[in-house]
Amino acid sequence: MNYLAHIFLSGTSDQILLGNFIGDYIKGSDYNKYPPTIKKGIILHRRIDFFTDRHKVVHQSMKYFAPKYHKYASIIIDILYDHFLVLNWQKFSPEKIEDMKDRVFRILKSNYAILPERVQFFVPSFIQNDWIDIYSTTDGIINVFVRMSMRTTLPDHSEFAREVLRKYYVQLQSEFLTFFPDIIRYVNKRYEIDIPLRDSSILEEK
């Protein structure tokens, strides 16, 4: 769901990006079926999720949505933080977002045969309908919530979510901008991922 964050945090390696992208769909020790660098990306995906799920700022963001979404509030924040990453892409990355999308689409197309079946199912839509662009607007985000409620166990509280966004949008964006440098530093330091940054001072401990 938070595909863009995982893409950004994969750095410059196509294989790490590929593993990170499919990470949600590889269960248990099945990552051992993949080459070492893709395997590293899958493991990185899990550690990113672990870090995110335990971050105090993320927990604060979840509180706005918890009254209706309860345990699903974390999914809402994953998607919403990708929305804020799209909007603030140039604050973090020296790569133009259109160039990034072209690169990611190329990687997915050229490695389509080794993608898990469930990923193969949605990748054509991911590319053709440009899901990353959909994430760039609040209407797009609300539509994502509605579609997910139709095909997953996510409850449909889209009108509640729209009202929360209207009321707390500024706070949520501020919380994202506090959280994201933390996870960049975590990935860079713990997993030695080379993440090109517009401002390398982000890597300095606060």
Summary of the structure (lengths in Angstrom):
residues: 206
radius of gyration: 16.4
end to end distance: 28.7
largest distance: 46.1
contacts: 612
relative contact order: 0.17
helix: 79%
strand: 0%
